[in-house]
Amino acid sequence: MTEASRLNIAAVWQDRGFPMSQAVVEPDGRRVHLTGQVAWTPEFEVLGIDDPARQAHVAIDNIERVLHELGGTIEDVVATTMYYVRDIDLEAIQAARRTRFSLVAGPAVTGVKVAGLVDPRLLVELTVVAVIPHYRFQAPTA
């Protein structure tokens, strides 16, 4: 199997227009767990202060950069845990996710509201698990 199999059934609650699957069966490949990504630059500058959509996009950009180094893409993500600080930001974060993840074949998703993140200016953190097919996987060199 080279692609993830995804399941959504009518007997269980359905998504509300954001990219997710109720279950994702991992394809044949290398499983990669990424550290939670936030809206930090390499110098720890926070991008998008008080802008949850911008922060979500920056976190996803960081995820894509890490996956790219391993031969992966955002489509290889099979699971996401989304940590967010304020309820008011949830729609903006989901809107950002809708533009970056497939609505048809989104990852399994868990959302967790938290009291705060490592930097008080951060509003969202995304942690993902990806499965990169063997034919694309590039082992880390460092």
C-alpha positions in Angstrom: 0.0 0.0 0.0 1.5 3.3 -1.0 -1.3 5.7 0.0 -3.1 6.1 3.3 -6.6 4.6 3.5 -9.0 7.0 5.1 -12.4 6.3 6.7 -15.4 8.5 7.5 -18.7 6.9 8.3 -22.2 8.4 8.7 -22.8 6.6 12.1 -20.2 8.9 13.8 -20.1 12.7 13.9 -18.9 14.3 10.7 -16.4 17.1 10.2 -17.6 20.7 9.9 -15.8 21.6 6.7 -12.2 21.2 8.0 -9.6 18.7 6.7 -9.9 15.6 8.7 -10.6 11.9 8.6 -12.1 9.8 11.4 -9.5 7.2 10.8 -6.3 6.9 8.7 -4.6 3.6 8.0 -0.9 4.3 7.5 0.5 3.4 4.1 3.7 1.4 3.6 6.5 3.9 4.4 8.6 5.5 7.1 6.7 6.9 10.0 8.0 10.3 11.1 7.0 12.1 14.3 7.6 15.9 14.2 8.2 18.1 17.1 5.4 20.6 17.6 5.7 23.5 15.3 4.8 27.1 16.0 5.2 30.5 14.4 8.9 30.9 15.2 11.6 31.9 12.8 15.0 30.1 13.2 15.9 33.1 15.5 12.8 32.5 17.7 11.1 35.6 16.4 7.3 35.1 16.6 5.5 35.8 13.3 1.9 36.8 13.3 1.6 38.2 16.8 -2.2 38.1 17.7 -2.9 36.6 14.3 -3.9 32.9 14.7 -4.3 32.3 11.0 -0.9 33.6 10.2 0.6 31.6 13.1 -1.1 28.4 11.8 0.3 29.1 8.3 3.9 29.6 9.7 3.6 26.4 11.7 2.5 24.5 8.6 5.3 26.1 6.6 7.8 24.8 9.2 6.2 21.3 9.0 6.5 21.3 5.2 10.2 22.3 5.5 11.0 19.4 7.8 9.1 16.9 5.7 10.7 18.2 2.5 14.2 17.4 4.0 13.0 13.8 4.4 11.4 13.5 1.0 7.9 14.1 2.3 5.0 16.5 1.6 2.1 17.8 3.6 0.0 15.0 1.9 2.0 12.4 3.9 0.6 13.7 7.2 -1.6 11.1 8.7 -2.3 12.6 12.2 -2.3 16.1 13.6 -2.6 17.4 17.2 -3.6 21.0 17.3 -3.0 22.9 20.5 -4.7 26.3 20.7 -4.9 28.9 23.5 -8.1 30.9 22.8 -11.5 29.6 21.7 -12.0 32.8 19.6 -9.0 31.7 17.4 -10.3 28.3 16.5 -12.1 29.3 13.3 -9.1 31.2 12.0 -6.8 28.3 12.7 -9.2 25.9 11.0 -9.5 28.2 8.0 -5.7 28.2 7.6 -5.7 24.4 7.9 -8.4 24.2 5.2 -6.1 25.9 2.7 -3.2 23.6 3.4 -4.6 20.2 4.0 -6.9 18.2 1.7 -10.6 18.4 2.6 -11.0 15.0 0.9 -8.1 13.2 2.5 -7.2 15.1 5.6 -5.3 13.6 8.5 -6.8 12.3 11.7 -7.1 15.4 14.0 -7.2 16.1 17.7 -7.7 19.6 19.0 -6.6 20.5 22.5 -7.3 23.8 24.2 -4.4 24.7 26.5 -3.7 27.4 29.1 -0.6 28.6 27.2 2.3 27.6 25.0 6.0 27.9 25.6 6.0 31.6 24.5 3.0 33.7 25.6 2.8 35.3 22.2 2.1 31.9 20.5 -1.6 31.0 19.9 -1.3 27.6 18.1 1.1 24.7 17.9 0.8 21.8 15.5 2.3 18.4 16.1 2.1 15.8 13.2 2.9 12.3 12.3 3.6 11.6 8.7 4.3 8.4 6.7 6.7 9.0 3.8 6.6 6.3 1.1 9.8 4.3 0.9 10.5 5.4 -2.7 10.6 9.1 -1.6 12.0 8.8 1.9 15.5 10.5 2.3 17.3 9.5 5.5 18.6 12.4 7.6 22.2 13.2 6.9 23.0 15.0 10.1 
